[in-house]
Amino acid sequence: MSRSSSPSHLSLAAFLLALIASPHDGSSFSLSRIPLEAIRPITSPLAPSTASHRHRTLPLHSTVDSPMRPMEEEEREKNSKQKNDEDQKEWKQVVGGFVPKFLKRDADTKSHPKVQMVDTITDYKRVVVDEEDQIVVVRFFAPWCKSCKAAQPLFKKMVSHHSPSVKFVEVPLTKDTAYIHEGLGVPSVPFGHIYHPDVGLVEEKKINRKVFKEFRESLDSYVSGSCDIPMEEEQEDEIVADGGFQ
């Protein structure tokens, strides 16, 4: 089947034939004889229309963070280091991972199983004052006291060493037990009392970490049944024994 030619194709063919037949190789051919249809651009029927198929321009969005300035990068590294330091304070590395350190802190502040807790004056009289067979050591402390917490391991060690021959008691300082501390003349915490079954209260001392050794030595002397006499008292006893001044 033959394909029909469009008018523009026929006009262009006629122009080319006229140009070939023209003398002087077409140099004298007038441009006015060129059909307008021949110089119009031929549009393919398959080409899309630019009017109906316009491309839509979309904005571009960057997916990469803009480079940080030196000050911002330094601040970020500082914050990251502080966070790591805080994590190290709160977590302890063990075999197989990490455990929170607050578990260890709670274990340190927990009362010794061989220590009795007293929070009423009635219990204090029954457990401490009325004891007739054992030496009693009383520890006055406050749960929020840093000095009490620092000395608590020393107190626990003393309990483990002298139990069960010595009874150990703790009296916490709270709004409900403050009257006990005040009534017994406790000036500060941590503070310690030693009661002997024969004579009652025999020692009142501070028991913070710096002077705890003195309190323990006093307890050791009562447990062993010995009592160190100061040098001045020994000299006075010697004078009395020799018939000197009394």
TIMI-690767 format. One record per residue: residue in three letters; x, y, z of N, C-alpha, C in turn. Coordinates in steps of 0.1 Angstrom, whole numbers, padded with zeros to 4 digits, always signed. Each point is the difference from the previous one (the first is absolute). Layout:
% residues N
ALAXYZXYZXYZ...
***
This chain:
% residues 246
MET+0009-0012+0000-0009+0012+0000+0009+0012+0000SER-0003+0010-0009+0008+0012-0001-0005+0011+0010ARG+0010+0007+0005-0003+0010+0010-0002+0014-0007SER-0011+0007+0003-0003+0013-0006+0009+0010+0005SER+0004+0010-0009+0009+0010+0004-0007+0012+0005SER+0005+0007+0009-0006+0012+0005+0003+0012-0009PRO-0009+0010+0000+0003+0012-0008+0013+0006+0001SER+0006+0000+0013+0013+0006+0002+0011-0007-0007HIS-0002-0013+0000+0010-0009-0007+0000+0003-0016LEU-0012+0001-0005-0002+0003-0014+0006+0014-0004SER-0002+0010+0008+0005+0013-0003+0016+0000+0000LEU+0005-0007+0010+0015-0001+0001+0006-0007-0012ALA-0007-0011-0005+0005-0007-0012-0001+0009-0012ALA-0011+0008-0001-0001+0009-0012+0011+0010+0000PHE+0004+0005+0012+0011+0010+0002+0013-0006-0005LEU+0003-0012+0005+0012-0006-0004+0002-0002-0015LEU-0012-0005-0006+0001-0001-0015+0002+0013-0007ALA-0006+0010+0005+0002+0014-0007+0014+0004+0002LEU+0006-0003+0012+0014+0004+0002+0009-0007-0009ILE-0002-0012-0003+0009-0008-0009-0002+0005-0014ALA-0012+0003-0004-0002+0004-0014+0004+0014-0002SER+0003+0008+0010+0003+0014-0001+0014+0001-0006PRO+0002+0010-0009+0014+0003-0005+0009+0006+0010HIS+0013+0000-0002+0010+0005+0009+0000-0007+0013ASP-0004-0013+0000+0001-0009+0012-0009+0006+0011GLY-0011+0007-0004-0009+0005+0011+0004+0012+0006SER+0011+0007-0005+0004+0012+0006-0010+0012-0002SER-0008-0001-0011-0009+0011-0003-0015-0004+0004PHE-0001-0010+0008-0013-0005+0004-0005+0010+0011SER-0012+0005-0002-0006+0009+0010-0005-0007+0012LEU+0004+0005+0012-0005-0006+0012-0015+0002+0002SER-0006+0009-0007-0015+0002+0001-0007-0011-0005ARG+0006-0009-0009-0007-0011-0006+0001-0012+0009ILE+0007+0001+0012+0000-0011+0009-0013-0001+0008PRO-0007-0010+0000-0013-0001+0007+0003+0001+0015LEU-0009+0007+0007+0002+0002+0015-0001-0014+0007GLU-0008-0009-0006-0002-0012+0007+0013-0008+0000ALA+0009+0003-0010+0012-0008-0001+0010+0004+0011ILE+0000+0012+0005+0010+0004+0010-0005-0001+0014ARG-0013-0004+0002-0005-0002+0013+0006-0013+0006PRO+0003+0000+0012+0005-0013+0006-0010-0011+0000ILE+0004-0012-0003-0009-0011-0001+0000-0006+0014THR-0012-0001+0005-0002-0006+0014-0004-0014-0002SER+0007-0009+0006-0004-0015+0000-0012-0002+0008PRO-0009-0008-0006-0013-0002+0008+0003-0008+0013LEU+0012-0007+0000+0002-0007+0013+0007+0008+0010ALA+0005+0012-0003+0007+0008+0010-0010+0006+0009PRO+0003+0000+0013-0009+0006+0010+0000+0015-0001SER-0012+0005+0003-0002+0014+0000+0007+0007+0012THR+0007+0011-0003+0007+0006+0011-0010+0008+0008ALA-0011+0004-0006-0010+0008+0008-0007-0009+0010SER-0003-0013-0004-0008-0008+0009+0009-0009+0009HIS+0013-0001-0003+0009-0009+0007+0011+0008+0006ARG-0002+0008+0009+0010+0008+0007+0005-0007+0012HIS+0013+0001+0002+0006-0007+0011-0002+0009+0013ARG-0003-0007+0010-0002+0007+0013+0013+0001+0008THR+0003+0012+0004+0013+0002+0007-0003-0002+0015LEU+0008-0009+0006-0001-0003+0014+0012+0006+0008PRO-0003+0004+0012+0011+0006+0008+0009-0012+0005LEU+0013+0003+0001+0009-0010+0004+0003+0002+0015HIS-0001-0011+0008+0002+0000+0014+0013-0008+0003SER+0009+0006+0008+0012-0007+0003-0002-0010+0012THR+0005-0012-0002-0001-0010+0011+0013-0002+0008VAL+0009+0009-0002+0012+0000+0007+0001+0012+0009ASP+0003-0002+0013+0001+0012+0009+0011+0009-0005SER-0003+0013+0002+0010+0010-0003+0012-0001+0009PRO+0012+0002-0005+0012-0001+0008+0000+0009+0012MET+0004-0006+0012+0000+0008+0012+0011+0010+0001ARG-0002+0011+0006+0011+0009+0002+0009-0005+0011PRO+0012+0004+0001+0009-0005+0010-0005+0001+0015MET-0007+0011+0003-0005+0001+0014-0011-0010+0003GLU-0008-0002-0010-0011-0010+0002+0005-0014+0001GLU+0010-0003-0008+0006-0014+0001+0007-0002+0014GLU+0007+0011+0005+0006-0001+0013-0010-0002+0011GLU-0011+0007-0001-0010-0001+0010-0007-0013+0000ARG-0001-0006-0012-0006-0013-0001+0009-0011+0006GLU+0013+0001-0002+0009-0009+0006+0001+0001+0015LYS-0002+0012+0005+0000+0002+0014-0012-0006+0007ASN-0012+0002-0006-0012-0006+0005+0001-0015+0000SER+0005-0006-0011+0002-0014-0001+0009-0006+0011LYS+0011+0007+0003+0009-0004+0010-0006+0000+0014GLN-0008+0011+0002-0007+0001+0013-0010-0011+0002LYS-0007-0004-0011-0010-0011+0001+0007-0013+0003ASN+0012-0002-0006+0007-0013+0002+0005+0000+0014ASP+0005+0011+0006+0004+0000+0014-0011-0003+0009GLU-0012+0006-0002-0012-0003+0008-0003-0015-0001ASP+0000-0005-0011-0003-0015-0002+0010-0008+0008GLN+0013+0003+0000+0010-0007+0007-0003+0001+0015LYS-0005+0011+0005-0003+0002+0014-0012-0009+0004GLU-0009-0002-0008-0012-0007+0003+0000-0015-0003TRP+0010-0004-0008+0001-0014-0004+0013-0005+0003LYS+0001-0013+0004+0012-0007+0003+0002-0012-0010GLN+0012-0001-0006+0002-0010-0009+0004-0013+0007VAL-0007-0011-0003+0002-0013+0005+0001-0010-0011VAL+0003-0012+0003+0002-0011-0010-0014-0002-0006GLY-0001+0002-0013-0012-0002-0007-0009+0012-0002GLY+0005+0012+0004-0008+0012-0002+0002+0011+0011PHE-0011+0007+0003+0001+0011+0010-0012-0002+0010VAL+0003+0005+0012-0011+0000+0010-0001+0014+0006PRO-0012+0005+0003-0001+0013+0006+0007+0001+0014LYS+0007+0011+0002+0007+0001+0013-0009+0003+0012PHE-0012+0004-0003-0009+0003+0012-0003-0013+0007LEU+0001-0012-0006-0002-0012+0007+0011-0002+0011LYS+0012+0004-0004+0011-0001+0010-0002+0010+0011ARG-0004+0013-0004-0002+0010+0011-0011-0005+0010ASP-0011-0006-0006-0011-0004+0009+0005-0011+0009ALA+0009-0009-0005+0006-0010+0009+0008+0005+0011ASP+0008+0011-0003+0009+0006+0010-0008+0007+0011THR-0012+0006-0003-0007+0007+0010-0010-0009+0007LYS-0002-0012-0004-0009-0009+0007+0005-0004+0013SER-0009-0001+0010+0004-0003+0014+0005-0015+0001HIS+0010-0002+0009+0005-0013+0002-0011-0009+0006PRO+0000-0013-0004-0011-0008+0005+0001-0003+0015LYS+0012+0002+0006+0001-0002+0015-0002+0012+0008VAL-0005+0011-0007-0002+0013+0007-0015+0002+0002GLN-0004+0003+0012-0014+0003+0002-0003+0015-0002MET-0011+0003-0007-0004+0014-0002-0011+0004+0010VAL+0003+0011+0007-0009+0005+0010-0005+0014-0004ASP-0013+0002+0001-0006+0013-0004-0010+0005+0010THR-0001-0006+0012-0009+0005+0011+0008+0000+0013ILE-0004+0008+0009+0006+0001+0013-0003-0013+0008THR-0011-0006-0002-0004-0012+0007+0009-0011-0005ASP+0003-0002-0013+0009-0010-0004+0014+0003+0004TYR+0004+0012+0001+0013+0004+0004+0003-0005+0014LYS-0010+0002+0009+0001-0004+0014+0001-0015+0001ARG-0008-0007-0008-0001-0014+0001+0013-0007-0006VAL+0004+0005-0011+0011-0006-0007+0014+0004+0005VAL+0001+0013+0005+0013+0005+0003+0001+0001+0016VAL-0008+0008+0006+0002+0003+0014-0002-0012+0009ASP-0010-0008-0003-0003-0011+0008+0008-0013-0002GLU+0010+0001-0009+0008-0011-0003+0009-0004+0012GLU+0000-0012+0005+0007-0004+0012+0012-0009-0003ASP+0001-0005-0012+0010-0010-0003+0011+0004-0009GLN-0003+0009-0009+0009+0003-0011+0004+0015+0000ILE+0012+0002-0006+0004+0014-0003-0008+0004-0012VAL-0005+0013+0000-0009+0005-0011+0007+0012-0006VAL+0001+0000-0013+0006+0011-0008-0012+0006-0008VAL-0002+0013+0002-0010+0007-0007+0006+0010-0010ARG-0005+0000-0012+0005+0009-0011-0012+0009-0003PHE+0003+0013+0002-0010+0010-0004+0004+0006-0014PHE-0009+0000-0009+0004+0004-0013-0012+0006-0007ALA+0002+0006-0012-0010+0006-0009+0001-0006-0013PRO-0011-0004-0007+0001-0007-0013+0006+0010-0010TRP-0002+0013+0001+0005+0009-0010+0014+0006+0003CYS+0006-0005+0011+0013+0005+0005+0011-0007-0008LYS+0009+0009-0007+0011-0006-0008+0011-0006+0010SER+0002+0007+0011+0010-0005+0010-0004-0013+0005CYS-0014-0002+0002-0005-0013+0006+0003-0011-0011LYS-0003+0003-0012+0002-0010-0011+0015-0004-0001ALA+0008+0010+0001+0015-0002-0001+0005-0009+0011ALA-0006+0001+0012+0005-0008+0011-0007-0014+0002GLN-0011-0002-0008-0008-0012+0002+0008-0012-0003PRO+0008-0001-0010+0008-0012-0002+0009-0004+0012LEU+0005+0010+0007+0008-0003+0012-0009-0006+0011PHE-0012+0006+0001-0009-0005+0010-0004-0015-0003LYS-0003-0003-0013-0003-0013-0004+0011-0010+0003LYS+0012+0004-0002+0012-0008+0003+0001-0003+0015MET-0003+0010+0008+0000-0002+0014-0011-0010+0005VAL-0011+0002-0006-0012-0009+0003+0004-0015-0003SER+0006-0002-0012+0004-0014-0004+0010-0005+0009HIS+0009+0008+0006+0011-0004+0008-0005-0004+0015HIS-0010+0007+0005-0004-0001+0014-0013-0008+0002SER-0008-0002-0011-0012-0007+0002+0003-0015+0001PRO-0008-0007+0009-0012+0004+0007+0002+0004+0014SER+0013+0001+0005+0002+0003+0014-0004+0014+0003VAL+0000+0009-0009-0004+0014+0002-0013+0003-0008LYS-0009+0007+0006-0013+0003-0007+0002+0014-0006PHE-0004+0001-0013+0001+0012-0007-0013+0006-0004VAL-0002+0013+0002-0013+0006-0002+0003+0013-0008GLU-0010+0003-0009+0001+0013-0008-0013+0008+0003VAL+0002+0013+0001-0012+0009+0002+0001+0011-0011PRO-0008-0001-0010+0000+0010-0011-0006+0014+0005LEU+0005+0010-0006-0005+0014+0003-0010+0003-0011THR-0013+0001+0005-0011+0004-0009-0009+0009+0008LYS-0010+0005-0006-0009+0009+0007-0008-0007+0011ASP+0000-0013-0001-0007-0008+0010+0009-0005+0011THR+0013+0000-0002+0010-0004+0010+0009+0011+0005ALA-0002+0012-0004+0008+0011+0004+0000+0002+0015TYR-0012-0003+0006-0001+0002+0015+0009-0010+0008ILE+0003-0011-0006+0008-0010+0006+0015+0005+0000HIS+0004+0005-0011+0014+0006-0001+0001+0012+0010GLU-0010+0008+0000+0001+0012+0009-0001-0004+0015GLY-0008-0010+0003-0001-0004+0014+0012-0007+0005LEU+0008-0007-0009+0012-0007+0005+0012+0009-0002GLY-0002+0013-0004+0011+0009-0001+0010-0003-0011VAL-0005-0005-0011+0008-0003-0012+0003+0014-0007PRO+0013+0004+0000+0003+0014-0005+0000+0000-0016SER+0004-0011-0006+0001+0000-0014+0000-0015-0005VAL+0000-0002-0013+0000-0013-0006+0012+0000-0010PRO+0006-0012-0001-0002-0012+0008+0006+0000+0014PHE-0007-0006+0009+0004+0000+0014-0002-0014+0006GLY+0008-0004+0010-0001-0013+0006-0001+0000+0015HIS-0007-0010+0005-0001-0003+0014+0004-0014+0003ILE+0006-0002+0011+0004-0014+0005-0006-0001+0014TYR-0008-0011+0001-0007-0003+0013+0006-0013+0005HIS+0004+0000+0013+0004-0012+0007-0011-0005+0009PRO-0002-0013+0000-0011-0005+0008+0001+0003+0015ASP+0012+0002+0005+0002+0002+0014-0003+0015+0004VAL+0004+0009-0008+0000+0014+0004-0008+0009-0010GLY-0005-0005-0011-0007+0008-0009+0008+0007-0011LEU-0003+0013-0002+0008+0007-0011+0014+0003+0005VAL+0010-0004-0008+0014+0002+0004+0007+0008-0011GLU-0004+0001-0012+0007+0008-0010-0010+0008-0009GLU+0004+0012-0003-0007+0008-0010+0010+0007-0009LYS+0001-0004-0012+0010+0005-0009-0006+0002-0014LYS+0007+0009-0008-0002+0001-0014+0005-0012-0007ILE-0007-0004-0010+0005-0012-0007+0001+0003-0016ASN+0004+0012-0003+0003+0002-0014+0012-0008-0005ARG+0003+0001-0012+0011-0009-0006+0014+0004+0006LYS+0002+0012+0004+0013+0005+0005+0003-0005+0014VAL-0010-0001+0008+0002-0004+0014-0006-0013+0004PHE-0005-0008-0010-0006-0013+0003+0009-0009+0007LYS+0013+0000-0003+0009-0009+0006+0000+0001+0015GLU-0001+0013+0005-0001+0002+0015-0012-0007+0006PHE-0011+0001-0007-0012-0006+0005+0001-0016+0000ARG+0006-0005-0010+0002-0015-0001+0009-0004+0011GLU+0011+0007+0003+0009-0004+0010-0006+0001+0014SER-0009+0009+0002-0007+0001+0013-0009-0013+0001LEU-0007-0004-0010-0008-0012+0000+0008-0012+0003ASP+0012-0001-0007+0008-0011+0002+0005-0002+0015SER+0002+0012+0006+0004-0001+0014-0011-0005+0009TYR-0012+0004-0003-0011-0005+0009-0003-0014-0003VAL+0001-0005-0012-0002-0014-0003+0011-0009+0006SER+0012+0005+0000+0011-0008+0006+0000+0001+0015GLY-0007+0010+0006+0000+0001+0015+0011+0009+0005SER+0008+0006-0009+0011+0009+0005-0004+0014-0003CYS+0006+0009+0008-0002+0014-0001+0013+0008+0001ASP+0003+0007-0010+0013+0008+0000-0002+0012+0009ILE+0008+0002+0010+0000+0011+0008+0009+0011-0005PRO-0004+0012-0001+0009+0011-0005+0012+0001+0009MET+0011+0005-0005+0013+0001+0007-0001+0009+0013GLU-0008+0011-0001-0002+0009+0012-0006-0007+0011GLU-0010-0009-0003-0007-0007+0011+0009-0010+0006GLU+0008-0007-0008+0009-0010+0005+0010+0007+0010GLN+0005+0012-0003+0009+0007+0009-0007+0003+0013GLU-0012+0005-0001-0007+0003+0012-0003-0012+0009ASP-0003-0012-0006-0002-0012+0008+0013-0004+0007GLU+0012+0002-0007+0013-0004+0006+0002+0009+0012ILE-0003+0013-0001+0002+0009+0011-0008-0004+0012VAL-0013-0003-0002-0009-0004+0010+0005-0013+0007ALA+0005-0009-0008+0005-0013+0005+0012+0002+0009ASP+0008+0010-0003+0012+0003+0008-0003+0009+0012GLY-0012+0003+0002-0004+0008+0012+0001+0015-0003GLY+0000+0004-0012+0001+0014-0004-0014+0006+0001PHE-0001+0011-0008-0013+0008+0000-0011-0008-0006GLN-0012+0001+0005-0012-0006-0006-0008+0010-0006
***
